[in-house]
Amino acid sequence: MNTRQRMQALRRSSVGPIDVANESGIAEVLEHPACVISSGQICEHSLVDRDLNRLLFDYERTVRSRFTRIVEVLKRISMHQHDKDFTERAQQLAHEQLGFDLPSKMFEDAWVCGLDLSALHSHCIFSVLKSCVDNARTEQAGWRQRIPLDENFLRSCGYHTVDISPCSDGRLQGMSPYVLRILPGPNVQVKAYAGALFDIEADVCDWAQREVERLSGAMVDGERLDYLKIAVYHFSSSSHNGDGCAAHGSNDRQATEAALGRLDELREAIDRSFGIGAAPDVLLIGVDTDLDALRIHLPDAYGDVNSHRYIETVKIYRETLGLSAEVARARVAEIIADVENTGGWGQGQGRMNDGMRRLVSALAEANLSQIEYVIKHHTGRYATIGHDEECIVAGDAVRSLKLRNLFYFAHLDTIEEGAPDMDVGIDIFAKLNVAHGLPVPVLVHFEYDARIPESRARAVERGRRVRDAIEARYPDLVAKGLLNCAIAVSERAGDERCDFVADEVAANH
């Protein structure tokens, strides 16, 4: 394709003006596919909540800044390890720059054996993570009040519970409040698995528990509400073969079909176990992790999902930019209706139910804000399109932490069942950390129910077993001091959040 042809193609596909005389405009468009922001151009969509975007960015910047200071502080501490007042100086730097003290015993023998920077690095990662958890309620208060898809909205769509299983890839860890704009809460469950390959049996149990609550009358308006399962796969629009889903070898089609297959298996399992028609609604969503744009697959009238029947929010953004809010919403509805009525490949059997359509429309509109968030705050495409996580979290999710590439999450009860997820995570950190001499920090985290006697003690014991199993699975890393584990527990519905088990922290640090 010559320059003239490329310019014509770019004019058709981009949303902003291009300076034809400036060939750098070509590179700019190719680098920022969702939108082009030329000099002096303001790119603002009528359906975007800019106040919410500002609050979310302030939160992202606050959390990121805590982690980005760690390496620089440790470098400065390392320079002074042979000074006479080393311990005092190191503690002063840590307290001033990181906001917490470091264990004094880490400095006592530094003059003989050298400073254990591996242990210090992991300790700092875990301490900063804990600080983020402790401050979450205050620092998230602003954006939590503005998230559009809250519990009341989900109930208006007909859903008492939304169970989301994204891939455990760190790029999807901010999916709920950022990409989907769904408010995290007790009725919005997020359980991540490598490749979005969630556990069918575990999900049947989760569905059954909520169904018992619904049928027993413990759930308000339970007779009219349903359970929704969402599987979220991901892909990279700029690096299909290198930065897609690691669990599927960056094969986008395989990632899509595998997630869809899990949804179909879940519906079949529940129908077979509890009777035809018992299965919950399901929804398949793809995320372009370069831009946080969505590919939403539309169920048909029977709830069946087809991998070829979807809408793409990045195209919706382009088509509706410059329109008034009322006209833009009408156009979104038309686009959804067009796919429902024609559908291309795999047309399906009729239109989805009204509640699902309301939800899909809201997801599409809410994601326009995230697309513009990436345009404004990350120049249209994330600078790091691949992995950049700080640590691995194994066990139960740390519910209060929701941010892209903050951690890789492996949902598991035992290391045997979660081995594939852990292996993917370790492989990622072999490139991120180990290749540069940094350790792999692994937080083993489990929740407990304070209403059940000895629940906390069992959560701690489970953490110890999983910690020991992780260390046994990767002995080479442990022997070289390149794998550091810590254990923490949280009360599922209480105030204890990500509290580290003191003796385990001491034993590892």
N, C-alpha and C positions, 0 to 999 in steps of 0.2 A: 504494500500500500504506500503510495507516494504522499508527500506532504499535503497536497491539495485534498486528496481523498481522506486523509486522516483528519484534517480540519473540518471537512464536511460531516464526517461521522461524529466528531466531537461536538459540533454545533447541535446535531440531532439529539445526542444523549446527555449533554450537560445542561445544568439549570441556569448557569450564569453566563454573562458575556465573555468572549475571548478576544484578546487583543491579537488580531491577525498578524500584525506587524511584529509581534514578539513571539518567537518560536518557543520561548520558555513556557508560554501558556499551554503548549501541548503537554509538556512534562507535568505541569501543575494539574491539569485535568486527569491525566493518567494516574497521578499519585493520589488524587482526592476524588474518587469516583462518585461519591454521593452528592457532592456540591462543589462548585468552583467559587472561591471568594477572590475576586479580582480587586485591584487597588481601588479603595473608595466604595466598594460594593458592600451593602449590608444584606446578609442572607438570613432572613427571618421568616419562618413559616407561621401562618395564622393559628395553627393548632398546637403550637409549642408552648409549654409552660417554662418560660425563662427564669422565673423566680425559683422554681423547683430545681432547674438545672444549676443555678448559682449555688443553692444550698448543698446539692449533691457534690458539686465541685469543691466547695469549701471543705466538706467532709473528706473527700478523696485526698485533697492536698494536706490536710491535717494528719491523716493516718500515714500517708506516704512519707511525710517529713520525718516522722519518728524512726522509720526504718532506714531511710537514706543516710541518717547521721551515724549509724552504727559503725560502719567500716572506717570512716574517717576518724572517729573517736578512738577506735582500737589501734589505728596506725599511730596516733599521737601518744597513746598510752605505751605502746611498744617502744617508742623512741626513748622513753624515760625509765625503762625497766632496770637500769643499773645505777640510777640516781639514788642518793642517800635517802631522800624523802619520797621514794617511789610510791609507796602505798598511799600516802596522803594526797600526792599529786594525782594519782590515778582515780581515787575516789572523788576528788574535786571535779575532774574532767567529766566523769560519768554522771555525777549529780547535776552538774551545770548543763551538760549537753544532752543527756539522755533522760534525766529526771528520776534516776534511781541509783542506789549504791550497788557496788559489786561485792561478791563474797570475799572478805579479807584473806581467807585461807588461800585464794588463788594467787596471791602476791607473795606469800611468805617465803616460798622456796624459788622464786623466780630468778634470784641472783645466782643460784646453783644450776638449776635445770632449765632455765629459760621460761618465759611466760607461755602458758598453755592457751594460745590464741583460739584454738579450735573450741575448747570448752567455754571460753569467754564469749566467743561469737554466738554460740547456741544459747548461752545464758541470756545474752542481750536480746536475741530474737524472741525467746519465750517471755522475757520481762516486758518487752514492748508490746507483744501480743496481749499479755495480761492487762497492760495499761489501756490498750484500745478497748478491751472488754469492759474494764471498770468505768471508762468515760463514755461508753456507747450511748447510754440513756440520755446524757446531756448533749453530746455532740450530734446525735441523730434526731433529736427532738424536732428541729425545724422541718427537715424533709419528710419525716414520718407523718406529719400533719397534712402534708400536701400530696402524698402519693395517691393517685386517682383510683386505683383498683384495690379498694380496701374490703374488709369483710362484708360490709353492708352492700357494696356493689356486687360482690360475688354471690351473695344470697339473692340479690335481685335477678341474677342470671339463672338462679335455680340450684346453686351449689353450696352445700354446707361445709365441704372440705375440698381443698385443692391440693393434690399430692403431686409434686413436681420432681422428676428424676432427670437432672441434666447429666452430662458427662462430668467426671470428677476433675477434668482439666481446669486449671486455675483461672483461665480466661472466662469461665462461666460462673465464678464464685460471686460476682456482683449481679447475677442475672435477675434475681427477684426485684430489688428496688430500682436498679438501673435499667437493664435491658427490657424487662417486662413491665416495670412500674407497678408491680403487685406488692402490697404491704406485707412484709413478713409478720407472722403471728401464729397463734396456737392452731388456727384452722387452715394455715398454709404450711404444708410440710415440704421440706426440700431434702431429698436423699440422693446424693450423687454416687454414680458408679462409672468406672472406666467404660467409655463407649456408650454411655446411657443404658447399659445392659443391667437393668434393675432386677432384683431377686423376685421371681414370680410368687413363690410361696410366702415370702415376707409381706409382699403387697396384698396378697389374698387375706392374710391375717390382719393387716392394718385396715383393709376395707371392711372385714367382718366385725372388727371391734367398733368401728364407727356406725356400722349398720345396726348393731345391738343397741347402741346409744340412741339411734334414731327411732327404732321400733319400740324401745322401752318408754319413749316419751320424754327422755332426758334432754332431747334436742328441740329447741324452739322451732316450730314450723317444720319439723322433720318430715311430716307426711308429704310435703310438696317439694322437698329438696333432694338433691342427688350428690353423688361423689364424682369428682373429676380427676382423672389421671392424665398428667402431661409428661411426655417424654421429649427431651431436648437434645438433639444432636448438634454438631457444629462443623464448620468448614471455613476455609480461608479463600476469599475471592482472588487474592493476589498471589497465593502460593499453594495451589491445589495439591501438589504432590509432596510438599515439605512441611506445611504448618497447619494441616487439617487435624483430624482426630488421630492421635498416636495409637490408640487402641485398635484402630481399623487401618493402620498403615497409611493414613492420610488419603484413604479412598472414600471420596464423598458419597458415592452411591452406596457403598457397603455400610457406611455410617447411617445413612437414611433408612435403608431397608432393615438393618439390624434393630434400630429403635422401633420402627413400625412393627417388626416381627414380635418384639416384646409386648407391645400394646395388644396385638391380636391374641397372643398367648394368654395374657392376663384376662381378657374378656372371655375367652374360651374356658379358662380354668374356673372362673366364677360361675359362668352359665352351666357348666357340667356339674359343679359342686352344689349349687343352690337353686338351679332351675333356669330355663331359658328366659331371658329378659332381666335377670338379676344383675348382669354386668354393668359397671358404671360407664359414664361417658368418657371418651378418651380424645386426646388432642395431640398432634405431632407438630413440633416446632423446630425449625432449623435456625441457627444463629451464625451469621457471618462475623467471625470474631475480629476481623479487620476493622469493621465499621459498627458492630453491634446491631446491624440490621436483621430483620426477621424474614423467614420464609414460613408462613403459616399454612399448614395443610388443612383443607376444609373437609370435615366429615359430611357424609350424605345423610339422607333422612333416616337411615338405619344405624347411623353412628359409625359406619365404615369409613376408614381413612385410606386414601390412595397417595402414593408417593409423588404422583405427577399432577395432582390437583391442589394448587396452592396460590397464594398471593405473596408478593414480595414488597416489603415496606420501603425499600430504597427506591423502587420504581414509583410507588405511591407518593413518596416525598417529592420526587422530581415533577410528577404530573400535577400536583396540587400546590406547589410553591407559587405564591403570588395571588392565590385565590382567597376570598374571604372565608372566615371560619365556616359559615353556613354552606357556602358552595363547595368548599373542600370536603366537608363531612358528607354531603350528597354524592360527591364524586367517589369517595371511599366506598360508600354503599353500592354505587353502580359497579365498581370494580369487583367487589365481592360477589354481587349478583351475577355478573358476567361469567365469573369462574364457576359459580354454582350451576348456571344454566347451560354453559357450553363445556367447560372443564377440560377441553383437549383430551389428552390421553386419560383413560380411566374416569369417565364422566361421573360415575356413581349413580345412585338411585334417589334422585330428588334433592331438595334443599334441606340444610341442617335445621334443627329446631330453633325456635326463636331465642331461647336463652343462650345457646351456643353462638348464634349469629351476633347477639348483643356483646358477648364476650370477645369474639374475634374482632369485631369492629373497634372495641375499646382497646384491645391489645395493639391493633394496627395504629390507631391514633396515638396511643401513649408512646409507642416506639419512635414516632416521628420526633418526639422531644429528645430521645436518646441519640438519634441520628444527628440532630443539630448539636447535641452535647459534644459528640465526637468531632463534629466540624469545628465548633468554636474553641474547645479546650484541647483538642488533640489533632488539629489541622486536617481533619477529614479522614484520617486513618491513624490508628495507634502507631507510635514510633516503634514499639516492640510488638510485632504481630505474632510472635511465638510466646514461649514460656519465660516468665520472669518472677516466679513465686518466691516467697521468703522461707517457707517451710512446708512440711507435710503434716496434715492433721489426719489421724487414723482413729476410727471408732465412730462416735457421733459428731455431727456438725457442731461447730461453735455458732449457735444461732444468731448471736448479736453481731457477728462479723460478716459483712457482705460487701466485698470489693474485688474488682477484677485483679487477677494474678496476685492476690494476697497469700494464698496457700493452695496447695494441691490437696484435695480431700478424698480419702479412701473410706467409704462407709463400710463398716464391718463389725462383727461380734467376735470373730476369731480370726487369726491370721491365716488359717487354712482356707476359709471361705473368701477372704479378701486378698489372697496372695496375688492374683492377676492385677488387681488395682495397685497394690503396693509395688509390684515389679515395675509397672509403668511409671509410678512416681519416682522410684529410685533411679530408673533410667533417665528421667528428665533431670533429676538433680545431679546425676553423674556429669552431665554437660554443664549445668548451671553453676554448681559449686565445686564438686570433687575435682573437676578438670583444672580448677584454679586454686586448689589446695584448701578450699573451705569445706566444712563438714555438712552433712545432711541433718538438719534439725527436724526431729519427728515428735510431735505432740500427740500422745495417746490420750484421747478425751472421751469420757463416757458420761451420760446423764443418769440420774437416779430419781426415784419417786419417793419423796419424804413421807408419803402416807403409808408406805409399805415398810414394815419393820426390817431393819438391817439392809435396806436397799443401797444406802451409801457405801457401806462396807463391801457389799458385793460388787459395786461399780469400781471401787478401788482395787479389789482383788482381780477383777477382769482386766483392768488397766495393767496390773503387774504381769498377768499371763501374756497379754498381747505384747507388752514391752519386751518380755523375755523371748517371745517367739520371733519378734522382729529382729532382735539382736542375733538370735540363732540362725535366722535365714540369711543374714548378710554378715557373716563372721569376718570377712576380709576388711570391710569398711570399719567394723568395730575395732579390730586389731590395730588399724592405722589411725584410730582416733577421728575417723571421718563419718561417724554416725553417732549422734547424741539424742537420747530420748528423754522426755519428761512426761509425767502423768498428771492429769487434771480431771476434776469432776465438776459437774454442774447439776443443780437441782432443777428438774424439768419445769416446774411451775413455781419456783421460789426465787429467793434473792442470791443464793450462792451460785456464782457464775465463774466457770473456768478457774476454780481454786486448785492450786498445785498441791500435790501430796508432798508434804515437807520432807519426809525421809527419803522419798524417791529423788527429789531435786538434789538433796544433799549427796545422795549416793552417786549421782551422775555428774555432779559438778563440784 
